[in-house]
Amino acid sequence: MENGEGVVKKFCYINRKAPYGTIYALESLEVVLIAAAFDQDISLVFADDGIYQLTKGQDTDGIGMKNFSKTYTALGDYDIKKVYVEKESLEERGLSAEDLQALKYEDEDDDWAEKDSLFVVGREELAKIIDEQDVILSF
Amino acid sequence: MATLHTVNKSPFERNALESCLRLAKAGSSVLLFEDGVIGAMRDTRFSEKITQAMGDFSFYVLGPDIKARGLSNDKVIDGIQVVDYNGFVDLTTEHDTVQSWL
């Protein structure tokens, strides 16, 4: 750490719960945003009911809770470019990628071109991504 | 003596809804709210189970919880009635007892 360049590890945050019914989704998001300051290689995974965290058009006025869904669209500004959504989780809930918010980041190596950071991946590919991680945090 | 059964957990997460449907007496009402609204959505792994149970139960779902999760009333299974908080209160007063499936 002396030269200012610490070890970069692969961190993965697995989100498996719907938002608002429990505090897990919001807590995960808070931890991810804090951890983003440490310049690690971060991946987010949304599977099972966690996919509901990324739906577009969330409106919490009626339940008197803070709508934190817009914060996901800011993840790109925190250099979080890898958000994986399990395809099978969407399918068994009658949802598709069109029901989710678009997540983008600006690629500094490509004249700040806006690129997708949300990837819908199948079970096998997701298993491989998770297996490659150094640290996994579960929410 | 009609009972209102309430379920606030997703059927994908817990088996509260399944236990409710298994143990509630025919003629009862079932209200889905909080994460339980996921059970009221069309085209899920559980939709068929709800549709089959409609002969025995009257189903209700809390609208504000649907909107909060980015889901819409058009995605609710046909035959489930969407209610607001006032409707929730009405349901509790119209039934003799309320059974919460946690």
gemmi code that builds the backbone of each chain (N, CA, C; Angstrom):
import gemmi

chains = {
    "A": [
        ("MET", (0.840, -1.209, 0.000), (0.000, 0.000, 0.000), (0.872, 1.255, 0.000)),
        ("GLU", (2.212, 1.070, 0.249), (3.075, 2.242, 0.417), (3.138, 3.124, -0.823)),
        ("ASN", (3.104, 2.476, -1.984), (3.190, 3.272, -3.207), (1.818, 3.773, -3.670)),
        ("GLY", (0.826, 3.592, -2.817), (-0.496, 4.102, -3.150), (-1.315, 3.148, -3.990)),
        ("GLU", (-0.706, 2.044, -4.406), (-1.473, 1.084, -5.193), (-1.656, -0.196, -4.386)),
        ("GLY", (-2.818, -0.334, -3.817), (-3.088, -1.509, -3.006), (-3.422, -2.701, -3.870)),
        ("VAL", (-3.664, -3.813, -3.208), (-4.065, -5.021, -3.917), (-5.505, -4.845, -4.394)),
        ("VAL", (-5.749, -5.178, -5.629), (-7.123, -5.105, -6.138), (-7.721, -6.501, -6.146)),
        ("LYS", (-8.805, -6.645, -5.423), (-9.482, -7.942, -5.377), (-10.813, -7.865, -6.099)),
        ("LYS", (-11.283, -9.048, -6.474), (-12.593, -9.110, -7.129), (-13.667, -9.259, -6.055)),
        ("PHE", (-14.494, -8.225, -5.926), (-15.586, -8.223, -4.938), (-16.912, -8.449, -5.653)),
        ("CYS", (-17.720, -9.304, -5.074), (-19.024, -9.575, -5.679), (-20.116, -9.427, -4.619)),
        ("TYR", (-21.129, -8.670, -4.954), (-22.268, -8.472, -4.055), (-23.468, -9.202, -4.645)),
        ("ILE", (-23.957, -10.176, -3.909), (-25.100, -10.957, -4.412), (-26.376, -10.481, -3.725)),
        ("ASN", (-27.319, -10.031, -4.551), (-28.576, -9.477, -4.032), (-29.738, -10.390, -4.397)),
        ("ARG", (-30.398, -10.938, -3.374), (-31.435, -11.933, -3.635), (-32.799, -11.600, -3.026)),
        ("LYS", (-32.960, -10.338, -2.560), (-34.231, -10.003, -1.904), (-34.921, -8.829, -2.571)),
        ("ALA", (-36.236, -8.847, -2.551), (-37.009, -7.740, -3.113), (-36.778, -6.487, -2.263)),
        ("PRO", (-36.924, -5.299, -2.876), (-36.725, -4.069, -2.102), (-37.938, -3.768, -1.221)),
        ("TYR", (-37.752, -2.949, -0.206), (-38.808, -2.378, 0.651), (-39.400, -3.325, 1.692)),
        ("GLY", (-39.602, -4.598, 1.353), (-40.175, -5.529, 2.335), (-39.196, -5.830, 3.455)),
        ("THR", (-37.914, -5.831, 3.117), (-36.849, -5.990, 4.111), (-35.798, -4.912, 3.824)),
        ("ILE", (-34.833, -4.768, 4.726), (-33.843, -3.698, 4.608), (-32.622, -4.129, 3.774)),
        ("TYR", (-32.579, -5.402, 3.387), (-31.392, -5.934, 2.696), (-30.986, -5.141, 1.449)),
        ("ALA", (-31.937, -4.822, 0.589), (-31.611, -4.152, -0.675), (-30.944, -2.801, -0.425)),
        ("LEU", (-31.540, -2.005, 0.448), (-30.978, -0.683, 0.735), (-29.607, -0.796, 1.399)),
        ("GLU", (-29.477, -1.720, 2.336), (-28.196, -1.893, 3.035), (-27.095, -2.307, 2.054)),
        ("SER", (-27.428, -3.205, 1.144), (-26.463, -3.650, 0.145), (-25.986, -2.471, -0.693)),
        ("LEU", (-26.944, -1.675, -1.139), (-26.622, -0.515, -1.968), (-25.694, 0.453, -1.224)),
        ("GLU", (-25.971, 0.672, 0.047), (-25.123, 1.554, 0.861), (-23.699, 1.001, 0.941)),
        ("VAL", (-23.583, -0.293, 1.189), (-22.265, -0.924, 1.315), (-21.511, -0.851, -0.013)),
        ("VAL", (-22.220, -1.088, -1.103), (-21.598, -1.044, -2.433), (-21.043, 0.354, -2.711)),
        ("LEU", (-21.823, 1.380, -2.385), (-21.388, 2.752, -2.658), (-20.169, 3.124, -1.796)),
        ("ILE", (-20.156, 2.657, -0.557), (-19.002, 2.919, 0.313), (-17.771, 2.185, -0.233)),
        ("ALA", (-17.953, 0.902, -0.557), (-16.842, 0.079, -1.033), (-16.284, 0.593, -2.352)),
        ("ALA", (-17.124, 1.257, -3.133), (-16.684, 1.761, -4.440), (-15.541, 2.757, -4.295)),
        ("ALA", (-15.430, 3.379, -3.128), (-14.370, 4.366, -2.901), (-12.995, 3.707, -2.792)),
        ("PHE", (-12.958, 2.370, -2.646), (-11.677, 1.682, -2.429), (-11.063, 1.087, -3.695)),
        ("ASP", (-11.596, 1.481, -4.855), (-11.027, 1.072, -6.142), (-10.794, -0.429, -6.265)),
        ("GLN", (-11.800, -1.199, -5.961), (-11.701, -2.643, -6.143), (-12.454, -3.045, -7.411)),
        ("ASP", (-12.281, -4.296, -7.803), (-12.962, -4.804, -8.997), (-14.334, -5.340, -8.562)),
        ("ILE", (-15.352, -4.522, -8.776), (-16.668, -4.841, -8.214), (-17.645, -5.400, -9.253)),
        ("SER", (-18.336, -6.450, -8.854), (-19.450, -6.986, -9.648), (-20.676, -7.046, -8.748)),
        ("LEU", (-21.823, -6.735, -9.320), (-23.077, -6.898, -8.586), (-23.879, -8.003, -9.264)),
        ("VAL", (-24.479, -8.835, -8.460), (-25.317, -9.904, -8.999), (-26.726, -9.733, -8.440)),
        ("PHE", (-27.715, -9.819, -9.319), (-29.105, -9.787, -8.896), (-29.762, -11.085, -9.331)),
        ("ALA", (-30.199, -11.856, -8.353), (-30.843, -13.133, -8.656), (-32.035, -13.308, -7.717)),
        ("ASP", (-32.846, -14.328, -7.988), (-34.066, -14.574, -7.197), (-34.873, -13.269, -7.096)),
        ("ASP", (-35.461, -12.986, -5.936), (-36.282, -11.772, -5.811), (-35.451, -10.494, -5.885)),
        ("GLY", (-34.135, -10.615, -5.859), (-33.262, -9.444, -5.976), (-33.477, -8.689, -7.272)),
        ("ILE", (-33.970, -9.376, -8.292), (-34.192, -8.694, -9.578), (-35.218, -7.566, -9.453)),
        ("TYR", (-36.122, -7.664, -8.466), (-37.124, -6.599, -8.280), (-36.489, -5.286, -7.848)),
        ("GLN", (-35.248, -5.332, -7.378), (-34.566, -4.092, -6.993), (-34.313, -3.219, -8.218)),
        ("LEU", (-34.213, -3.840, -9.385), (-33.831, -3.103, -10.600), (-35.001, -2.761, -11.518)),
        ("THR", (-36.224, -3.059, -11.108), (-37.370, -2.761, -11.983), (-37.470, -1.257, -12.206)),
        ("LYS", (-37.969, -0.901, -13.399), (-38.145, 0.534, -13.644), (-39.544, 0.962, -13.194)),
        ("GLY", (-39.688, 2.260, -12.971), (-40.991, 2.806, -12.596), (-41.400, 2.580, -11.154)),
        ("GLN", (-40.443, 2.332, -10.278), (-40.807, 2.164, -8.866), (-41.368, 3.483, -8.324)),
        ("ASP", (-42.459, 3.383, -7.583), (-43.124, 4.566, -7.037), (-43.533, 4.259, -5.604)),
        ("THR", (-42.776, 4.810, -4.661), (-42.991, 4.455, -3.252), (-43.850, 5.478, -2.502)),
        ("ASP", (-44.418, 6.441, -3.237), (-45.236, 7.465, -2.565), (-46.311, 6.824, -1.676)),
        ("GLY", (-46.907, 5.769, -2.187), (-48.012, 5.140, -1.472), (-47.623, 4.371, -0.220)),
        ("ILE", (-46.345, 4.024, -0.068), (-45.962, 3.247, 1.123), (-45.106, 4.058, 2.099)),
        ("GLY", (-44.885, 5.336, 1.754), (-44.168, 6.203, 2.691), (-42.733, 5.799, 2.952)),
        ("MET", (-42.087, 5.200, 1.952), (-40.669, 4.854, 2.105), (-39.868, 5.546, 1.017)),
        ("LYS", (-38.568, 5.708, 1.287), (-37.702, 6.368, 0.309), (-37.502, 5.464, -0.913)),
        ("ASN", (-37.697, 6.052, -2.094), (-37.468, 5.305, -3.334), (-35.979, 5.407, -3.673)),
        ("PHE", (-35.242, 4.321, -3.474), (-33.795, 4.378, -3.741), (-33.425, 3.783, -5.093)),
        ("SER", (-34.427, 3.492, -5.924), (-34.127, 2.807, -7.194), (-33.300, 3.656, -8.153)),
        ("LYS", (-33.452, 4.984, -8.066), (-32.680, 5.861, -8.964), (-31.176, 5.755, -8.696)),
        ("THR", (-30.826, 5.396, -7.472), (-29.411, 5.306, -7.110), (-28.679, 4.262, -7.951)),
        ("TYR", (-29.400, 3.213, -8.374), (-28.743, 2.181, -9.188), (-28.208, 2.766, -10.501)),
        ("THR", (-28.922, 3.770, -11.034), (-28.471, 4.363, -12.299), (-27.198, 5.190, -12.102)),
        ("ALA", (-26.872, 5.509, -10.846), (-25.650, 6.280, -10.573), (-24.441, 5.375, -10.354)),
        ("LEU", (-24.640, 4.074, -10.335), (-23.524, 3.156, -10.059), (-22.387, 3.324, -11.056)),
        ("GLY", (-22.734, 3.636, -12.304), (-21.722, 3.831, -13.340), (-20.748, 4.940, -12.975)),
        ("ASP", (-21.257, 5.990, -12.313), (-20.404, 7.105, -11.896), (-19.434, 6.690, -10.790)),
        ("TYR", (-19.735, 5.585, -10.143), (-18.844, 5.055, -9.101), (-17.931, 3.965, -9.675)),
        ("ASP", (-17.874, 3.922, -11.006), (-17.018, 2.966, -11.687), (-17.464, 1.518, -11.489)),
        ("ILE", (-18.743, 1.325, -11.273), (-19.278, -0.038, -11.195), (-19.903, -0.352, -12.554)),
        ("LYS", (-19.221, -1.232, -13.269), (-19.575, -1.462, -14.682), (-20.085, -2.862, -14.941)),
        ("LYS", (-20.152, -3.668, -13.893), (-20.566, -5.053, -14.089), (-21.733, -5.408, -13.177)),
        ("VAL", (-22.916, -5.337, -13.744), (-24.122, -5.693, -13.002), (-24.758, -6.881, -13.727)),
        ("TYR", (-24.802, -8.003, -13.054), (-25.311, -9.219, -13.689), (-26.685, -9.596, -13.127)),
        ("VAL", (-27.615, -9.865, -14.035), (-28.965, -10.275, -13.639), (-29.194, -11.689, -14.149)),
        ("GLU", (-29.631, -12.565, -13.280), (-29.837, -13.951, -13.720), (-31.096, -14.062, -14.573)),
        ("LYS", (-30.904, -14.558, -15.785), (-31.987, -14.678, -16.763), (-33.132, -15.551, -16.245)),
        ("GLU", (-32.787, -16.672, -15.650), (-33.815, -17.608, -15.186), (-34.674, -16.999, -14.078)),
        ("SER", (-34.077, -16.140, -13.258), (-34.853, -15.487, -12.193), (-35.904, -14.559, -12.788)),
        ("LEU", (-35.520, -13.864, -13.864), (-36.488, -13.001, -14.551), (-37.616, -13.844, -15.118)),
        ("GLU", (-37.232, -14.912, -15.814), (-38.221, -15.745, -16.509), (-39.255, -16.352, -15.572)),
        ("GLU", (-38.786, -16.881, -14.431), (-39.772, -17.540, -13.557), (-40.655, -16.530, -12.820)),
        ("ARG", (-40.389, -15.241, -13.025), (-41.244, -14.192, -12.466), (-42.014, -13.452, -13.555)),
        ("GLY", (-41.981, -13.981, -14.767), (-42.732, -13.369, -15.868), (-42.187, -12.012, -16.278)),
        ("LEU", (-40.903, -11.770, -16.012), (-40.298, -10.485, -16.355), (-39.211, -10.678, -17.412)),
        ("SER", (-38.815, -9.561, -18.043), (-37.714, -9.625, -19.008), (-36.842, -8.387, -18.814)),
        ("ALA", (-35.766, -8.309, -19.575), (-34.835, -7.187, -19.450), (-35.550, -5.848, -19.648)),
        ("GLU", (-36.622, -5.837, -20.444), (-37.353, -4.580, -20.701), (-38.029, -4.030, -19.438)),
        ("ASP", (-38.237, -4.873, -18.456), (-38.872, -4.410, -17.218), (-37.863, -3.763, -16.268)),
        ("LEU", (-36.574, -3.813, -16.642), (-35.532, -3.284, -15.763), (-35.038, -1.915, -16.217)),
        ("GLN", (-34.484, -1.162, -15.291), (-33.884, 0.127, -15.620), (-32.656, -0.103, -16.494)),
        ("ALA", (-32.350, 0.860, -17.357), (-31.109, 0.789, -18.120), (-29.989, 1.289, -17.208)),
        ("LEU", (-28.899, 0.540, -17.132), (-27.750, 0.974, -16.333), (-26.571, 1.187, -17.278)),
        ("LYS", (-25.953, 2.359, -17.195), (-24.861, 2.716, -18.121), (-23.650, 3.234, -17.356)),
        ("TYR", (-22.519, 3.219, -18.054), (-21.339, 3.902, -17.520), (-20.635, 4.568, -18.689)),
        ("GLU", (-19.775, 5.522, -18.391), (-19.015, 6.200, -19.444), (-17.613, 5.617, -19.468)),
        ("ASP", (-17.220, 5.114, -20.638), (-15.929, 4.440, -20.772), (-14.815, 5.455, -21.023)),
        ("GLU", (-13.966, 5.622, -20.006), (-12.900, 6.639, -20.130), (-11.864, 6.262, -21.192)),
        ("ASP", (-11.770, 4.960, -21.530), (-10.809, 4.526, -22.546), (-11.388, 4.607, -23.961)),
        ("ASP", (-12.631, 5.054, -24.065), (-13.284, 5.109, -25.373), (-14.016, 6.450, -25.512)),
        ("ASP", (-13.287, 7.530, -25.234), (-13.820, 8.883, -25.360), (-15.136, 9.067, -24.603)),
        ("TRP", (-15.215, 8.442, -23.438), (-16.380, 8.568, -22.551), (-17.680, 8.140, -23.210)),
        ("ALA", (-17.570, 7.170, -24.086), (-18.784, 6.648, -24.729), (-19.641, 5.963, -23.667)),
        ("GLU", (-20.953, 6.148, -23.790), (-21.865, 5.544, -22.823), (-22.084, 4.071, -23.181)),
        ("LYS", (-21.863, 3.197, -22.227), (-22.012, 1.764, -22.495), (-22.880, 1.096, -21.438)),
        ("ASP", (-23.474, -0.019, -21.826), (-24.327, -0.760, -20.889), (-23.495, -1.397, -19.784)),
        ("SER", (-24.014, -1.335, -18.568), (-23.324, -2.035, -17.485), (-24.195, -3.156, -16.910)),
        ("LEU", (-25.420, -3.297, -17.445), (-26.296, -4.375, -16.978), (-26.273, -5.522, -17.987)),
        ("PHE", (-25.983, -6.710, -17.478), (-25.925, -7.875, -18.352), (-26.854, -8.956, -17.822)),
        ("VAL", (-27.773, -9.405, -18.687), (-28.631, -10.527, -18.317), (-27.881, -11.795, -18.706)),
        ("VAL", (-27.574, -12.617, -17.715), (-26.762, -13.814, -17.980), (-27.476, -15.073, -17.500)),
        ("GLY", (-27.192, -16.159, -18.172), (-27.783, -17.442, -17.806), (-27.109, -18.028, -16.579)),
        ("ARG", (-27.750, -19.032, -16.019), (-27.308, -19.661, -14.773), (-25.854, -20.142, -14.822)),
        ("GLU", (-25.500, -20.796, -15.928), (-24.136, -21.357, -16.020), (-23.074, -20.264, -16.037)),
        ("GLU", (-23.367, -19.216, -16.820), (-22.401, -18.118, -16.908), (-22.278, -17.426, -15.554)),
        ("LEU", (-23.416, -17.262, -14.879), (-23.408, -16.600, -13.576), (-22.602, -17.414, -12.555)),
        ("ALA", (-22.758, -18.721, -12.619), (-22.008, -19.597, -11.696), (-20.511, -19.394, -11.900)),
        ("LYS", (-20.113, -19.240, -13.157), (-18.712, -19.046, -13.491), (-18.222, -17.695, -12.946)),
        ("ILE", (-19.032, -16.658, -13.127), (-18.670, -15.317, -12.646), (-18.487, -15.338, -11.133)),
        ("ILE", (-19.409, -15.982, -10.437), (-19.334, -16.033, -8.967), (-18.098, -16.815, -8.527)),
        ("ASP", (-17.806, -17.881, -9.259), (-16.664, -18.726, -8.913), (-15.320, -18.009, -9.052)),
        ("GLU", (-15.288, -16.992, -9.896), (-14.034, -16.260, -10.147), (-13.732, -15.193, -9.089)),
        ("GLN", (-14.648, -14.965, -8.154), (-14.495, -13.855, -7.212), (-13.538, -14.168, -6.064)),
        ("ASP", (-12.932, -13.118, -5.511), (-12.098, -13.280, -4.320), (-12.943, -13.131, -3.050)),
        ("VAL", (-13.873, -12.188, -3.096), (-14.708, -11.909, -1.924), (-16.165, -11.838, -2.358)),
        ("ILE", (-17.041, -12.524, -1.625), (-18.466, -12.479, -1.956), (-19.249, -12.004, -0.737)),
        ("LEU", (-20.084, -11.004, -0.951), (-20.939, -10.511, 0.135), (-22.384, -10.766, -0.271)),
        ("SER", (-23.137, -11.330, 0.649), (-24.483, -11.795, 0.346), (-25.537, -10.945, 1.034)),
        ("PHE", (-26.507, -10.503, 0.262), (-27.606, -9.714, 0.826), (-28.944, -10.262, 0.368)),
    ],
    "B": [
        ("MET", (-68.130, -17.496, 10.101), (-66.969, -16.833, 10.712), (-65.855, -16.729, 9.674)),
        ("ALA", (-65.944, -15.760, 8.817), (-64.934, -15.643, 7.757), (-63.649, -15.029, 8.297)),
        ("THR", (-62.547, -15.554, 7.808), (-61.228, -15.063, 8.244), (-60.515, -14.367, 7.090)),
        ("LEU", (-59.809, -13.298, 7.439), (-58.921, -12.637, 6.475), (-57.499, -13.121, 6.748)),
        ("HIS", (-56.912, -13.763, 5.754), (-55.525, -14.225, 5.879), (-54.623, -13.216, 5.181)),
        ("THR", (-53.582, -12.779, 5.866), (-52.667, -11.840, 5.217), (-51.294, -12.497, 5.040)),
        ("VAL", (-50.695, -12.240, 3.876), (-49.367, -12.791, 3.555), (-48.477, -11.641, 3.105)),
        ("ASN", (-47.358, -11.428, 3.799), (-46.478, -10.309, 3.435), (-45.091, -10.766, 2.963)),
        ("LYS", (-44.974, -12.043, 2.601), (-43.684, -12.541, 2.117), (-43.831, -13.077, 0.692)),
        ("SER", (-42.804, -12.890, -0.098), (-42.790, -13.408, -1.465), (-42.841, -14.933, -1.446)),
        ("PRO", (-43.629, -15.541, -2.341), (-43.674, -17.010, -2.391), (-42.338, -17.611, -2.832)),
        ("PHE", (-41.496, -16.794, -3.479), (-40.174, -17.279, -3.906), (-39.202, -17.337, -2.723)),
        ("GLU", (-39.540, -16.586, -1.683), (-38.634, -16.405, -0.556), (-39.010, -17.293, 0.637)),
        ("ARG", (-40.303, -17.399, 0.866), (-40.807, -18.183, 2.003), (-42.011, -18.996, 1.543)),
        ("ASN", (-42.395, -19.968, 2.364), (-43.559, -20.770, 1.972), (-44.851, -20.325, 2.672)),
        ("ALA", (-44.872, -19.062, 3.147), (-46.046, -18.554, 3.873), (-47.321, -18.630, 3.033)),
        ("LEU", (-47.215, -18.235, 1.763), (-48.406, -18.251, 0.908), (-48.901, -19.676, 0.704)),
        ("GLU", (-47.968, -20.594, 0.464), (-48.368, -21.988, 0.270), (-49.013, -22.578, 1.525)),
        ("SER", (-48.440, -22.256, 2.682), (-49.030, -22.742, 3.945), (-50.421, -22.159, 4.132)),
        ("CYS", (-50.555, -20.885, 3.811), (-51.848, -20.208, 3.931), (-52.886, -20.913, 3.059)),
        ("LEU", (-52.531, -21.149, 1.807), (-53.492, -21.777, 0.887), (-53.807, -23.209, 1.318)),
        ("ARG", (-52.856, -23.860, 1.947), (-53.051, -25.242, 2.373), (-53.959, -25.319, 3.596)),
        ("LEU", (-53.831, -24.334, 4.499), (-54.500, -24.435, 5.793), (-55.711, -23.519, 5.976)),
        ("ALA", (-55.887, -22.555, 5.088), (-57.046, -21.666, 5.225), (-58.314, -22.416, 4.806)),
        ("LYS", (-59.405, -22.113, 5.493), (-60.677, -22.769, 5.200), (-61.292, -22.132, 3.954)),
        ("ALA", (-61.907, -22.959, 3.124), (-62.577, -22.437, 1.927), (-63.584, -21.369, 2.353)),
        ("GLY", (-63.671, -20.309, 1.541), (-64.568, -19.211, 1.900), (-63.841, -18.058, 2.569)),
        ("SER", (-62.567, -18.281, 2.916), (-61.771, -17.218, 3.532), (-61.292, -16.230, 2.471)),
        ("SER", (-60.761, -15.104, 2.935), (-60.137, -14.133, 2.034), (-58.632, -14.123, 2.275)),
        ("VAL", (-57.900, -13.820, 1.214), (-56.440, -13.757, 1.316), (-55.983, -12.406, 0.775)),
        ("LEU", (-55.272, -11.647, 1.617), (-54.732, -10.353, 1.186), (-53.214, -10.450, 1.088)),
        ("LEU", (-52.682, -10.093, -0.083), (-51.232, -10.111, -0.293), (-50.710, -8.684, -0.197)),
        ("PHE", (-49.706, -8.455, 0.644), (-49.141, -7.101, 0.765), (-47.641, -7.182, 1.026)),
        ("GLU", (-46.986, -6.013, 1.066), (-45.516, -5.934, 1.129), (-44.923, -6.871, 0.065)),
        ("ASP", (-43.872, -7.670, 0.409), (-43.290, -8.552, -0.611), (-44.272, -9.639, -1.057)),
        ("GLY", (-45.352, -9.795, -0.334), (-46.375, -10.775, -0.711), (-47.039, -10.456, -2.042)),
        ("VAL", (-46.975, -9.187, -2.490), (-47.620, -8.818, -3.759), (-47.009, -9.576, -4.943)),
        ("ILE", (-45.790, -10.045, -4.780), (-45.139, -10.807, -5.856), (-45.978, -12.044, -6.190)),
        ("GLY", (-46.629, -12.600, -5.195), (-47.489, -13.761, -5.404), (-48.724, -13.461, -6.225)),
        ("ALA", (-49.064, -12.180, -6.384), (-50.267, -11.807, -7.135), (-49.972, -11.558, -8.614)),
        ("MET", (-48.699, -11.672, -8.991), (-48.313, -11.341, -10.368), (-48.570, -12.476, -11.341)),
        ("ARG", (-48.962, -12.093, -12.528), (-49.206, -13.046, -13.615), (-47.890, -13.655, -14.113)),
        ("ASP", (-47.968, -14.805, -14.719), (-46.825, -15.447, -15.399), (-45.640, -15.780, -14.499)),
        ("THR", (-45.866, -15.949, -13.215), (-44.763, -16.405, -12.373), (-44.920, -17.909, -12.143)),
        ("ARG", (-43.921, -18.486, -11.497), (-43.940, -19.912, -11.184), (-45.131, -20.260, -10.275)),
        ("PHE", (-45.715, -19.257, -9.591), (-46.783, -19.519, -8.626), (-48.176, -19.133, -9.120)),
        ("SER", (-48.240, -18.444, -10.273), (-49.519, -17.919, -10.758), (-50.599, -18.992, -10.848)),
        ("GLU", (-50.193, -20.154, -11.385), (-51.150, -21.235, -11.613), (-51.775, -21.687, -10.286)),
        ("LYS", (-50.939, -21.745, -9.268), (-51.394, -22.164, -7.941), (-52.470, -21.213, -7.380)),
        ("ILE", (-52.259, -19.926, -7.609), (-53.219, -18.914, -7.136), (-54.521, -19.056, -7.923)),
        ("THR", (-54.387, -19.164, -9.232), (-55.578, -19.282, -10.080), (-56.414, -20.485, -9.653)),
        ("GLN", (-55.731, -21.579, -9.356), (-56.451, -22.791, -8.928), (-57.160, -22.587, -7.589)),
        ("ALA", (-56.562, -21.755, -6.719), (-57.120, -21.553, -5.380), (-58.285, -20.568, -5.379)),
        ("MET", (-58.529, -19.949, -6.540), (-59.571, -18.909, -6.587), (-60.973, -19.440, -6.349)),
        ("GLY", (-61.162, -20.725, -6.598), (-62.467, -21.322, -6.321), (-62.768, -21.313, -4.829)),
        ("ASP", (-61.736, -21.382, -4.029), (-61.908, -21.491, -2.578), (-61.801, -20.154, -1.831)),
        ("PHE", (-61.000, -19.230, -2.406), (-60.712, -17.991, -1.661), (-60.962, -16.743, -2.505)),
        ("SER", (-61.235, -15.629, -1.821), (-61.257, -14.323, -2.488), (-59.880, -13.705, -2.265)),
        ("PHE", (-59.246, -13.291, -3.374), (-57.895, -12.732, -3.261), (-57.894, -11.218, -3.412)),
        ("TYR", (-57.072, -10.581, -2.587), (-56.879, -9.134, -2.646), (-55.378, -8.851, -2.618)),
        ("VAL", (-54.992, -7.708, -3.201), (-53.580, -7.315, -3.176), (-53.498, -5.814, -2.935)),
        ("LEU", (-52.499, -5.401, -2.176), (-52.376, -3.982, -1.807), (-51.641, -3.193, -2.907)),
        ("GLY", (-52.383, -2.289, -3.567), (-51.867, -1.518, -4.699), (-50.575, -0.755, -4.441)),
        ("PRO", (-50.460, 0.005, -3.355), (-49.237, 0.782, -3.119), (-47.969, -0.079, -3.085)),
        ("ASP", (-48.088, -1.317, -2.609), (-46.913, -2.196, -2.578), (-46.546, -2.702, -3.980)),
        ("ILE", (-47.554, -2.780, -4.863), (-47.278, -3.169, -6.253), (-46.467, -2.056, -6.930)),
        ("LYS", (-46.949, -0.816, -6.790), (-46.286, 0.332, -7.432), (-44.870, 0.534, -6.911)),
        ("ALA", (-44.674, 0.333, -5.612), (-43.350, 0.545, -5.013), (-42.307, -0.360, -5.649)),
        ("ARG", (-42.739, -1.558, -6.039), (-41.786, -2.525, -6.597), (-41.680, -2.458, -8.112)),
        ("GLY", (-42.206, -1.377, -8.690), (-42.092, -1.194, -10.137), (-42.986, -2.130, -10.926)),
        ("LEU", (-43.960, -2.721, -10.246), (-44.898, -3.624, -10.930), (-46.176, -2.834, -11.174)),
        ("SER", (-47.022, -3.344, -12.062), (-48.231, -2.574, -12.315), (-49.470, -3.447, -12.145)),
        ("ASN", (-50.599, -2.760, -11.971), (-51.860, -3.474, -11.754), (-52.224, -4.360, -12.950)),
        ("ASP", (-51.733, -4.006, -14.158), (-52.064, -4.869, -15.322), (-51.366, -6.207, -15.216)),
        ("LYS", (-50.369, -6.296, -14.343), (-49.660, -7.570, -14.222), (-50.266, -8.467, -13.147)),
        ("VAL", (-51.315, -7.969, -12.505), (-51.975, -8.763, -11.470), (-52.849, -9.833, -12.120)),
        ("ILE", (-52.823, -11.022, -11.564), (-53.630, -12.143, -12.058), (-55.105, -11.736, -12.080)),
        ("ASP", (-55.798, -12.059, -13.169), (-57.226, -11.751, -13.283), (-57.985, -12.395, -12.124)),
        ("GLY", (-58.855, -11.610, -11.518), (-59.653, -12.158, -10.419), (-59.143, -11.747, -9.049)),
        ("ILE", (-57.934, -11.193, -9.001), (-57.437, -10.658, -7.724), (-57.790, -9.178, -7.685)),
        ("GLN", (-58.420, -8.769, -6.604), (-58.852, -7.376, -6.508), (-57.773, -6.514, -5.860)),
        ("VAL", (-57.430, -5.410, -6.545), (-56.426, -4.487, -6.005), (-57.116, -3.520, -5.044)),
        ("VAL", (-56.584, -3.397, -3.834), (-57.166, -2.471, -2.851), (-56.104, -1.487, -2.372)),
        ("ASP", (-56.555, -0.354, -1.814), (-55.617, 0.587, -1.194), (-55.674, 0.382, 0.330)),
        ("TYR", (-55.012, 1.270, 1.083), (-54.981, 1.080, 2.540), (-56.374, 1.130, 3.167)),
        ("ASN", (-57.256, 2.011, 2.614), (-58.621, 2.056, 3.137), (-59.322, 0.730, 2.902)),
        ("GLY", (-59.028, 0.136, 1.728), (-59.613, -1.171, 1.419), (-59.112, -2.239, 2.393)),
        ("PHE", (-57.847, -2.120, 2.774), (-57.233, -3.037, 3.749), (-58.004, -2.940, 5.078)),
        ("VAL", (-58.255, -1.705, 5.506), (-58.993, -1.488, 6.759), (-60.395, -2.075, 6.648)),
        ("ASP", (-61.051, -1.800, 5.503), (-62.403, -2.342, 5.305), (-62.396, -3.863, 5.429)),
        ("LEU", (-61.399, -4.495, 4.803), (-61.328, -5.963, 4.839), (-61.196, -6.472, 6.282)),
        ("THR", (-60.372, -5.787, 7.073), (-60.201, -6.255, 8.460), (-61.500, -6.114, 9.254)),
        ("THR", (-62.266, -5.068, 8.949), (-63.518, -4.887, 9.700), (-64.620, -5.821, 9.213)),
        ("GLU", (-64.548, -6.191, 7.929), (-65.581, -7.065, 7.369), (-65.405, -8.531, 7.779)),
        ("HIS", (-64.183, -8.877, 8.224), (-63.938, -10.261, 8.625), (-63.928, -10.373, 10.146)),
        ("ASP", (-64.210, -11.577, 10.633), (-64.271, -11.774, 12.083), (-62.879, -11.807, 12.705)),
        ("THR", (-61.937, -12.423, 11.995), (-60.578, -12.514, 12.518), (-59.575, -12.283, 11.391)),
        ("VAL", (-58.368, -11.901, 11.801), (-57.277, -11.732, 10.835), (-56.152, -12.686, 11.224)),
        ("GLN", (-55.742, -13.486, 10.242), (-54.641, -14.420, 10.478), (-53.448, -13.963, 9.647)),
        ("SER", (-52.354, -13.587, 10.314), (-51.151, -13.159, 9.596), (-50.201, -14.334, 9.430)),
        ("TRP", (-49.861, -14.636, 8.168), (-48.895, -15.710, 7.886), (-47.523, -15.065, 7.734)),
        ("LEU", (-46.710, -15.156, 8.774), (-45.418, -14.462, 8.745), (-44.335, -15.294, 8.079)),
    ],
}
model = gemmi.Model(1)
for chain_id, residues in chains.items():
    chain = gemmi.Chain(chain_id)
    for i, (resn, *xyz) in enumerate(residues, 1):
        res = gemmi.Residue()
        res.name, res.seqid = resn, gemmi.SeqId(i, " ")
        for name, pos in zip(("N", "CA", "C"), xyz):
            atom = gemmi.Atom()
            atom.name, atom.element = name, gemmi.Element(name[0])
            atom.pos, atom.b_iso = gemmi.Position(*pos), 0.0
            res.add_atom(atom)
        chain.add_residue(res)
    model.add_chain(chain)
structure = gemmi.Structure()
structure.add_model(model)
structure.setup_entities()
